[in-house]
Amino acid sequence: MMKVRSDSDQGSRLLRGLAVVVALIQAMILLWLLVRPVYAIAPDQLNLVEKEIREKNRASGFGDIEIDNLHGRITRNLATVAALGEAQPYPESAEVLTDQTARTDFISALDQQGKRFYRMRLRHGLSFSTDIFPNIYLYEAHVFLYPKNPDDITQGLDRMIVQFYRINYSGIEHTREIRRIEHPNPEDVAQALNKPPGADVQLLDNSEITVTYYSYPTSQKPNYVGWDGIPLPNMGVEPEEQIQLQKADDPMPYEKQFRIIQAYKRVLRAVDRHLAQAAAEAELDRNVKINNMIDISTGGM
C-alpha cells in the first residue's frame, strides 16, 4: 500500500532544515570570534598608559593651557574695568548693610598689609541642604584679585582667592563657613607677551593651589569680616582644614588632585565670565558717554 505525503510532513522537514542551517551559522560565528586576532589594549597596558599620564601631570605641576589662558583673560579684563573707573571704594561704615545704594559688586581697597586688591561678587542668595529637614543657608561668592603692579595691571596678577561664604541659620545659633581656593601666582605663562614668535609652549606650575576650609560657631566673634559682612582677604585666623594640590612631603591620591584642578578650572571660568561681562558693560558706558559728548548739531553752522 502506497503512503501519501502530507503538507505537514514537508513543512516539518523544511523547519528542521532551517534549524540545522541556523545552528551551523551560529557555530561558524562563535569559531570566528574565538580564533580572530585581538587588537584591544590589555588591562596592564592601560595601566601603563594611565601611569605615564599621571607622572607627566605631576611633573608639570598639573600645567593646563586653559588655566593659563583664563589667567590671561582675567588679567586683561580686570585692567579694563579698573581703567574705566568701575571699581568703588571699600565701605567704611555699617551703612552698607542697610542702604542698598551703598552696596557694590566691584570694589578696590587696601588689605591689612597695605596691598591693593580688587573684589568682585560672583553670586549670592539662599541655598538649602538635602537633609530630611533641610537647613537654609545664606551664601556669598567673591573673588579677590591682587595685581602685581596696581598702576599697570596688565603686568599680571600676584594672587587670586575665590571665596564661598555661607551662614547656616537655625534660630539664634548659626555657623559661619568659609571655603577658599587660592592660587598664589595666577600667571599666563603660555601666552606671555614677552615671548618671541615661534617659542615653545610653556605652562604654569599649579602645584601651590591651596584649598582652605574655615568653620566658626556663633560664640566666636567674627573679627575677620568687613563692614559689609564679607570675610576679608587676610582673615588672620587659623583654618580648620587646608590642603595643597601637590607637596613632596605630603603626597595626595591622584584622583583628589584631579578633582581639585577641575574645581579650580570651574571657578576660573566663572570669574572670567563675570569679568568679561563687567568689562563689556564698562566699555559700553564709556562709548555712550563719548557719543553724548560729541553729539553736536551742525545744522546752524
Backbone hydrogen bonds, N-H to C=O, Kabsch-Sander energy under -0.5 kcal/mol:
donor,donor_aa,acceptor,acceptor_aa,energy
5,R,3,K,-0.5
10,Q,6,S,-1.5
11,G,7,D,-2.1
12,S,8,S,-2.1
13,R,9,D,-2.2
14,L,10,Q,-2.0
15,L,11,G,-2.1
16,R,12,S,-2.4
17,G,13,R,-2.2
18,L,14,L,-2.2
19,A,15,L,-2.2
20,V,16,R,-1.9
21,V,17,G,-2.2
22,V,18,L,-2.5
23,A,19,A,-2.2
24,L,20,V,-2.2
25,I,21,V,-2.3
26,Q,22,V,-2.4
27,A,23,A,-2.1
28,M,24,L,-2.2
29,I,25,I,-2.4
30,L,26,Q,-2.3
31,L,27,A,-2.2
32,W,28,M,-2.3
33,L,29,I,-2.1
34,L,30,L,-1.5
35,V,31,L,-1.8
36,R,32,W,-1.7
39,Y,37,P,-0.5
46,L,42,A,-2.2
47,N,43,P,-2.2
48,L,44,D,-1.6
49,V,45,Q,-2.2
50,E,46,L,-2.7
51,K,47,N,-2.3
52,E,48,L,-2.1
53,I,49,V,-2.2
54,R,50,E,-2.3
55,E,51,K,-2.3
56,K,52,E,-2.2
57,N,53,I,-2.4
58,R,54,R,-2.4
59,A,55,E,-2.4
60,S,56,K,-1.9
61,G,58,R,-1.1
62,F,57,N,-3.5
68,D,64,D,-1.9
69,N,65,I,-2.4
70,L,66,E,-2.5
71,H,67,I,-2.4
72,G,68,D,-2.2
73,R,69,N,-2.4
74,I,70,L,-2.6
75,T,71,H,-2.1
76,R,72,G,-2.2
77,N,73,R,-2.7
78,L,74,I,-2.3
79,A,75,T,-2.1
80,T,76,R,-1.8
81,V,77,N,-2.6
82,A,78,L,-2.6
83,A,79,A,-2.3
84,L,80,T,-1.7
85,G,82,A,-1.5
86,E,81,V,-2.0
88,Q,106,F,-2.3
90,Y,108,S,-0.7
96,V,93,S,-1.2
97,L,94,A,-1.8
98,T,95,E,-1.2
99,D,95,E,-2.6
100,Q,98,T,-0.7
102,A,99,D,-1.1
103,R,100,Q,-1.2
107,I,119,R,-2.4
108,S,88,Q,-2.6
109,A,117,F,-2.2
111,D,115,K,-2.4
114,G,111,D,-2.0
117,F,109,A,-2.7
118,Y,145,L,-2.4
119,R,107,I,-2.3
120,M,143,V,-2.2
121,R,105,D,-2.5
122,L,141,A,-3.6
123,R,141,A,-1.3
125,G,139,Y,-1.9
127,S,137,Y,-2.3
129,S,135,N,-1.8
136,I,169,Y,-0.6
137,Y,127,S,-3.1
138,L,167,I,-2.0
139,Y,125,G,-2.5
139,Y,137,Y,-0.6
140,E,165,Y,-3.0
141,A,123,R,-2.9
142,H,163,Q,-2.2
143,V,120,M,-2.0
144,F,161,I,-3.2
145,L,118,Y,-2.9
146,Y,159,R,-2.7
148,K,156,G,-2.6
149,N,156,G,-0.5
152,D,149,N,-1.7
155,Q,152,D,-1.8
156,G,153,I,-2.2
158,D,146,Y,-3.7
159,R,146,Y,-1.3
160,M,183,H,-2.0
161,I,144,F,-2.4
162,V,181,I,-2.2
163,Q,142,H,-3.0
163,Q,161,I,-0.6
164,F,179,R,-3.0
165,Y,140,E,-3.2
165,Y,163,Q,-0.5
166,R,177,E,-2.4
167,I,138,L,-2.2
168,N,175,T,-2.3
169,Y,136,I,-1.4
169,Y,167,I,-0.8
170,S,173,E,-1.7
173,E,170,S,-0.9
175,T,168,N,-1.0
176,R,216,Y,-2.9
177,E,166,R,-2.8
177,E,175,T,-0.5
178,I,214,Y,-2.2
179,R,164,F,-2.7
180,R,212,T,-2.7
181,I,162,V,-2.0
182,E,210,T,-2.9
183,H,160,M,-2.4
187,E,185,N,-2.2
189,V,187,E,-0.7
192,A,189,V,-1.1
195,K,192,A,-1.5
199,A,196,P,-1.6
206,N,61,G,-2.3
206,N,204,L,-0.7
209,I,206,N,-1.7
210,T,182,E,-2.5
211,V,243,I,-2.7
212,T,180,R,-2.6
213,Y,241,E,-2.7
214,Y,178,I,-2.9
216,Y,176,R,-2.5
218,T,174,H,-0.6
220,Q,217,P,-1.3
221,K,219,S,-0.5
223,N,221,K,-2.2
225,V,222,P,-1.2
226,G,230,I,-2.3
229,G,226,G,-1.8
232,L,224,Y,-3.2
235,M,233,P,-0.8
240,E,213,Y,-1.9
241,E,213,Y,-1.9
243,I,211,V,-2.5
245,L,209,I,-2.9
246,Q,207,S,-1.9
250,D,247,K,-0.9
256,K,253,P,-0.5
257,Q,253,P,-1.9
258,F,254,Y,-2.8
259,R,255,E,-1.8
260,I,256,K,-2.1
261,I,257,Q,-2.3
262,Q,258,F,-2.0
263,A,259,R,-2.3
264,Y,260,I,-2.3
265,K,261,I,-1.8
266,R,262,Q,-1.9
267,V,263,A,-2.1
268,L,264,Y,-2.2
269,R,265,K,-2.1
270,A,266,R,-1.7
271,V,267,V,-2.4
272,D,268,L,-2.9
273,R,269,R,-2.4
274,H,270,A,-2.2
275,L,271,V,-2.6
276,A,272,D,-2.3
277,Q,273,R,-1.8
278,A,274,H,-2.3
279,A,275,L,-2.7
280,A,276,A,-2.2
281,E,277,Q,-2.4
282,A,278,A,-2.3
283,E,279,A,-2.4
284,L,280,A,-2.1
285,D,281,E,-2.5
286,R,282,A,-2.1
287,N,283,E,-2.4
288,V,284,L,-2.4
289,K,285,D,-2.1
290,I,286,R,-2.1
291,N,287,N,-2.5
292,N,288,V,-2.2
293,M,289,K,-2.0
294,I,290,I,-1.9
296,I,294,I,-2.3
297,S,295,D,-0.5
301,M,298,T,-1.3
